[in-house]
Amino acid sequence: MLSRATTSSTGTITEQVLVYLRISEDRTGEEAGVERQRDDCLALCARLGLDVAKGDVFMDNDTSAYLDKKRPDFARMLARIKLGPSRVVVWHVDRLYRRPRELEDLIDLVETHPIRIEAVMGGAFDLNTHEGRLMARQLVAMAAYESGHKADRIRRANRQKAERGDWHGAAKFGYGTGGALIPEQAAVVREMADRFLAGQSLRSITAWLNEESGFPAPQAGTGKTLGVWHATTVKSILVSARISGQRAYEPGRKRGDAPNGREILGPGNWRAIITPEETTRIRAMLSNPDRRVGASSINLLSAIATCGKCGSGLVSGKNTHGPSDAKRHYYRCMPVPGHPERGGLSVSASGLEAVVREAVISRLAVTTLPADTPETGGAVAEAMGRIMAARERMEDLARDYGAGMLTRGEYHAGRVAAQSAVHDAELAVGRVNRGSTLKGLPIGDVAALRRAWDHEWNVPQKRAILTALIDSLVVQPYANGGSRFRPERVQLTFKA
């Protein structure tokens, strides 16, 4: 609760003494800088004969007054100043304010709330006088000038560090201070990348991390988080340039990675966990709006199997009146009001999944994977370049059309051409990604494939394999209606 300035027995209002401490950056988190300021300020108060109550010391640690960071204790101190005449003690006036706008806000308070500032470095001045305000304005102008120059120096230094490939910032998952590799965490990152490149969704990888990996989430022991993995955390790790030993640099982004990672400037001088080509493929998969992300972690063929009547993806259903599981579970085309072509088709889940299982195992038994070549990474990079160029063309077309420089027909023709270029490039990336999905499978060994399908692979892994292999899986309607299964209803086409 705020305490007001008191009134003495003579009727005069007693001045309240407030101490404000701030340090812009606390790299160690030990608050050593503000503690030194506290000692100096309290020593000044002792020399001036000023009494400071325990609750009248306000501190903002690791907070810049020049940047747009909130200073909660500074706001609390301003609220105290509004209660009566105040003497504010600081180490230097730039600890109190560093922007002219902040000083003017403080001067506005002087009209009704007398303020005097005492500084360990720089002496005292009275904001109630014209001379005091002039001195304060001169000091804050110099502080703002220096802050701007300091920001420029920091930006130039950070750019040079990025060009050299130096590690930047604190430790990240997989790496310790300065980019030192942490083998146990690196193995988890490697597994995360392998699973994603194999077609698993971010959500299924997150579930694996929380339920099976036995590895705590980043900052689990700091008390800042609940210690569980989230899909957003998984994505930020996978798209980061650092895990492939590359240095990212994007000064316009104040915090956090871009949705598909920051711009990569060049190689870093620390050990990589995955290859740069794998980072390119991961980013390509995440930037593809048409990618399949594992629509279901429970049902094998939801959204993969399609209706032979309308082409829509089938969804899983359950009939609670059937005498057995085989009759209770099915896939069906979901009816939609206003669309008479939708609905009216269903098929036994067990029958359809059995046909797909045998077909996929037979396909894997005769599949031959192409050997990895150096050209693979170059093909992905070249395709990504085409995707970015086509998307930039679409943005340019939209701007020109909005400015009236293009007709509607010209805009449409240009956009269709750019979309076609994006589609072709994504197909090229997809061909590389499909190959990586099948790596590590016991291809050619029918017995091992059956054992893995029945006992080792979970639903997300199976869905990833199906997505890599199957071009289309169409279920035709049963002539007599109902969900009765006939193998001839299934039309399965594999990708070349």
C-alpha positions, 0 to 999 in steps of 0.5 A: 500500500502506498504511503503518503508524504507526512505532515510535521507538527509545524504544518509543513509537508515532509519530503519523501525520499525515493531511491531508484536503481536500474541497470540496462543489461544483467548478463549474469542475473546476479544483480551485482550492478544494481547492488553497487548502485544501491550502496552508492545511493544509500551512502549519498543519502547518509551524507545528506542526512536523508532517511530512506524507508525500506519500501522506498527503494525501487529497482528495475534490473536488466531493463533498458530505458532507451528501448521500449521495455516496461519499467514496473518499479519506475511506474510505481515510483511515479505513483509515489511522487504523485502523493507529495513532495519528493526527493529522488536519489539515483546513481546518475540521471540516465538511470532515471530517464534516457529519452526526452519524452520521459523527462517531459513526463516527469517535468509535467508532474512538477506543476503539482508535485515538487521534485528534486533529484540527487545524483551520485554522479553529476550532483543535484538539480531542482526540476521546479526551477528553469535552471534545473529543467535546462540542466536536465534537458541537456543531460537527457539529450546527451544520453539519448545521443549516446544511446543511439550511437551505442545501438549503432555500435551494437548492430555493427558488432552483431553484423560482424559476429554474424559474418564471422559465424560466431555464436550469438546469445545464450545456450540453446537446446543442443548447445551450451554456452558459446555453442559447445555441443551437448551430446545428450541433447543433440541426440534428441534434436537429431531424432526430432529431425529424423522423425519430421523428415520421415513425415511425422507431424509436430504434434506427434513428435511433441507427444513422443518427447513428453511421453517416451523420450524421457528428456525434459523441455528447455528451461524445465528446471528454471521455474519459467515453464511447466517443463513440458514440450510444446509443438511451437518449441519443437518447430522453433528448434527444427527451423533454427539455423544453428542445429545445422551449424549455420549462422542466422541474422535478421536484425529487423526481428526483435525476438523469436524466430520467424515462422520458418526460421530466420534468414541464414547468413552463412556457416557458423563456427560450431558443430552441426547436429543435422546437415544444411540440406536437411534444414532446407528440406525441413523449412520447405516442408513447413512452408508448403501450405498443402503439406499433410501434417498427420490429420489423425494420430488414431485412425490410419486412413482418415483424410488419406482415403477418399470418396469415389463419389465426390473426392472428399477425404473419408473420416473415421466413424463408430457404430456402437450397435455392432457385435464386434470391433470389425463391424463397429469401426468404419470410414465414411464420407461426411454429409454436408448440408447443401451438397447432395454429392456428399455422404452416402458412402462407408466402408469397413475400417478393418477391411480397408486397412488390411488391403492397404497393409498388404499393398504397402508391404508388397510395394516396399518389398520391391522398392529400391531407394536412390543413393544419396548424392551431393546433387540432392542438397543442391536440388533442394536449394535450387527448388527453394530458390524458385519457390521464394522467387515465385512468391516474390513475383506474386507479391509484386503482382499484388502491389502492381494490381493494387496500384492500377498498373495491371489489368485483372486479366494480367494479374490473374495470368501472372499469378497462375504462372507464379503458382505453377512455378511454386507447385513444380518446385514443391514437387521437386522438394517432395521427391527428396523428402519422400526418399528420406521418409523411407530411409531406415525401413527394412525394405526388401524384407517382407517378414521384417516389414510385417513385424514392423507394421504390426508391432513396431510402427505407430499410427503417425509413422504408418501415415507418414509411410502411406503419404510418401508412397500413395498417390491416391486411395479411392473407395468406390460405393458399394452397389447394394449400399452400406459399408460391406467390404469388397476388395474390388471397391478399393482403387490404390495408386502408388507414386512413381 
